[in-house]
Amino acid sequence: MLPSSQEHYLVITALGVDRAGIVNAITRHVSSCGCNIEDSRLAMLGKEFTFIMLLSGSWNAITLIESTLPLKGAEMDLLIVMKRTESQASQPTPSTVWVKVDVADSPHIIERFTDLFDSHQLNIAELVSKTQPAEGGKPPQLYIQIAAHSSATLDSSIIEPAFHQLCTELHAQGSISVVNYAQ
């Protein structure tokens, strides 16, 4: 039985020491295999970079990248992780919450905010955090940005006070925005 002509999907994570041209080498290899980059994220973490991509392509193209990328990754001294996936139809998200927080850094801070979202049945779609080193006698500062979605319309009079209470408890400066979309 021949593979179907429908689109197939693969998630790839590449991790390694950052150097000039590395992202171009990866994207060139993806293109040479006949795959399309549907979505991607790149982040610098310490001296390492991580590049996450959602690829689409024919069965042959996805199979080709699966079989050739491990060797290409080894040549570039990269850790490569791959997993087949499926296209995700857009799920209705009646509500979206965005928060920004500045707080003195310490263990468990991010966990406290992710727990707040979890306790309000919010699905975290994006989380960015960055610690600024201590300077001028001030402790290291943690900056957090979170975007989350709800499968139901949110009552902002519940999540907003809980967020502000957590900010007060942690001596954090924070802002929250809740948007309910017409369905």
Backbone torsions as a table, in degrees:
resi	resn	phi	psi	omega
1	MET	NA	129.6	-179.8
2	LEU	-82.5	147.0	176.5
3	PRO	-62.0	150.2	-179.1
4	SER	-72.3	162.8	-178.6
5	SER	-88.2	5.3	-179.7
6	GLN	-69.4	164.0	177.7
7	GLU	-70.1	141.5	174.6
8	HIS	-118.6	158.1	-173.2
9	TYR	-131.9	147.0	-179.4
10	LEU	-143.6	132.3	173.2
11	VAL	-99.1	131.5	179.5
12	ILE	-125.8	136.4	169.4
13	THR	-120.2	128.0	175.6
14	ALA	-116.8	131.1	-177.3
15	LEU	-132.3	132.1	178.2
16	GLY	-177.0	179.6	179.0
17	VAL	-67.8	133.3	-179.7
18	ASP	-70.6	137.9	173.9
19	ARG	-158.4	156.6	-177.8
20	ALA	-58.6	135.1	174.4
21	GLY	87.3	-7.2	-174.7
22	ILE	-66.1	-42.4	-179.5
23	VAL	-67.1	-40.5	177.8
24	ASN	-61.8	-40.5	179.3
25	ALA	-62.2	-40.7	179.7
26	ILE	-67.3	-49.0	-177.2
27	THR	-66.0	-33.9	176.8
28	ARG	-63.8	-42.2	179.4
29	HIS	-65.2	-42.2	177.4
30	VAL	-57.6	-47.6	-179.6
31	SER	-64.4	-39.8	-178.4
32	SER	-65.7	-22.1	177.4
33	CYS	-86.0	-5.2	178.6
34	GLY	87.4	17.0	179.8
35	CYS	-96.0	155.6	176.3
36	ASN	-111.4	137.5	175.8
37	ILE	-86.4	107.3	-178.5
38	GLU	-79.0	-37.3	-176.2
39	ASP	-155.7	148.9	178.7
40	SER	-157.5	157.9	174.9
41	ARG	-140.7	142.3	176.1
42	LEU	-131.4	137.2	178.5
43	ALA	-142.3	146.0	173.2
44	MET	-101.1	124.9	-179.8
45	LEU	-129.5	104.7	-172.7
46	GLY	65.2	-131.8	177.3
47	LYS	-92.9	3.6	-178.3
48	GLU	-100.1	152.9	170.3
49	PHE	-118.4	152.1	172.7
50	THR	-130.5	134.9	-176.8
51	PHE	-126.6	117.0	-178.9
52	ILE	-113.2	131.4	-177.8
53	MET	-135.4	144.5	167.2
54	LEU	-105.4	116.1	-179.0
55	LEU	-104.4	149.3	171.6
56	SER	-127.7	156.5	177.6
57	GLY	171.7	177.0	176.5
58	SER	-66.1	168.3	177.3
59	TRP	-57.1	-43.9	-179.5
60	ASN	-62.6	-42.4	-179.0
61	ALA	-64.9	-44.6	-179.9
62	ILE	-66.4	-41.4	178.0
63	THR	-63.6	-38.0	178.6
64	LEU	-64.4	-45.0	180.0
65	ILE	-67.0	-38.0	177.9
66	GLU	-61.4	-35.9	-176.1
67	SER	-86.7	-23.3	-176.1
68	THR	-103.5	-26.0	-175.9
69	LEU	-66.0	-36.6	178.0
70	PRO	-57.6	-42.2	178.4
71	LEU	-67.9	-43.6	177.7
72	LYS	-61.0	-41.7	177.9
73	GLY	-62.4	-41.7	178.4
74	ALA	-63.0	-40.2	177.3
75	GLU	-60.9	-32.8	-178.2
76	MET	-97.5	7.7	-179.3
77	ASP	57.7	47.3	180.0
78	LEU	-114.0	145.6	169.0
79	LEU	-88.8	124.2	-177.3
80	ILE	-118.8	130.1	174.3
81	VAL	-124.3	133.6	-178.9
82	MET	-132.2	147.6	176.4
83	LYS	-151.8	129.8	174.6
84	ARG	-67.9	147.1	178.6
85	THR	-146.8	-174.3	178.6
86	GLU	-123.8	158.4	175.5
87	SER	-64.9	140.1	-179.9
88	GLN	-105.8	117.8	175.2
89	ALA	-65.8	143.9	-179.8
90	SER	-59.6	123.6	176.8
91	GLN	-89.0	140.9	177.3
92	PRO	-64.3	133.7	177.1
93	THR	-126.3	88.0	-177.4
94	PRO	-60.5	-24.2	-177.8
95	SER	-138.6	144.1	174.1
96	THR	-130.8	140.0	178.6
97	VAL	-121.5	132.0	174.2
98	TRP	-119.9	134.4	174.0
99	VAL	-131.2	149.7	172.1
100	LYS	-131.2	136.7	-176.0
101	VAL	-138.4	137.4	168.5
102	ASP	-121.0	126.6	-175.0
103	VAL	-153.5	152.3	172.7
104	ALA	-61.5	130.4	-174.7
105	ASP	-72.3	140.0	172.1
106	SER	-164.5	162.8	178.9
107	PRO	-59.0	150.8	173.7
108	HIS	78.1	-1.7	-178.3
109	ILE	-62.8	-51.4	-178.5
110	ILE	-61.8	-40.1	178.2
111	GLU	-58.1	-39.1	-179.1
112	ARG	-62.6	-40.3	179.9
113	PHE	-74.6	-38.8	177.4
114	THR	-66.3	-34.0	176.6
115	ASP	-65.0	-38.5	177.2
116	LEU	-59.4	-45.8	179.0
117	PHE	-64.2	-43.4	179.7
118	ASP	-61.7	-42.0	-177.9
119	SER	-67.7	-17.1	176.4
120	HIS	-105.5	19.1	177.9
121	GLN	53.8	42.7	177.0
122	LEU	-102.8	136.2	179.2
123	ASN	-94.3	113.7	-178.6
124	ILE	-70.5	121.7	-178.9
125	ALA	-99.8	-25.9	-178.7
126	GLU	-153.6	135.4	176.6
127	LEU	-139.2	123.1	177.1
128	VAL	-125.1	131.6	175.4
129	SER	-138.0	148.9	-179.5
130	LYS	-150.5	130.3	177.3
131	THR	-101.2	128.5	174.3
132	GLN	-95.8	132.1	-177.6
133	PRO	-60.9	157.2	177.1
134	ALA	-62.3	142.7	174.7
135	GLU	-156.2	148.2	177.9
136	GLY	58.6	34.6	179.3
137	GLY	79.0	-2.0	177.5
138	LYS	-90.3	147.6	178.6
139	PRO	-70.3	165.5	174.8
140	PRO	-57.8	141.3	-179.7
141	GLN	-106.9	136.2	178.4
142	LEU	-106.5	129.4	175.2
143	TYR	-109.8	129.3	-179.7
144	ILE	-127.1	138.0	173.4
145	GLN	-133.8	126.7	-178.2
146	ILE	-131.5	137.9	170.2
147	ALA	-121.9	134.4	-178.4
148	ALA	-141.4	155.0	-178.9
149	HIS	-119.9	153.8	175.8
150	SER	-123.0	143.0	177.7
151	SER	-82.6	-1.9	177.4
152	ALA	-132.4	159.2	177.0
153	THR	-65.9	131.9	-176.9
154	LEU	-91.1	144.8	170.6
155	ASP	-93.6	104.3	-175.7
156	SER	-62.9	-19.8	179.5
157	SER	-72.1	-5.7	176.7
158	ILE	-101.7	-50.0	-176.2
159	ILE	-72.9	-38.9	-176.6
160	GLU	-62.2	-49.0	178.1
161	PRO	-62.5	-36.3	178.5
162	ALA	-64.3	-41.3	177.7
163	PHE	-63.5	-48.5	-178.8
164	HIS	-64.7	-34.9	176.9
165	GLN	-64.1	-43.0	178.4
166	LEU	-64.4	-42.0	177.4
167	CYS	-60.3	-43.4	178.6
168	THR	-62.1	-46.2	179.8
169	GLU	-59.2	-36.7	-177.1
170	LEU	-94.8	4.3	-177.1
171	HIS	55.7	45.7	-176.9
172	ALA	-108.7	152.7	170.4
173	GLN	-98.9	125.7	-177.3
174	GLY	-147.1	156.1	174.4
175	SER	-132.2	148.9	-179.6
176	ILE	-135.6	141.9	176.8
177	SER	-134.2	125.6	178.7
178	VAL	-115.0	125.6	178.8
179	VAL	-120.9	123.7	174.4
180	ASN	-103.7	125.3	-177.9
181	TYR	-94.3	145.0	176.2
182	ALA	-67.7	134.8	-179.0
183	GLN	-106.8	NA	NA
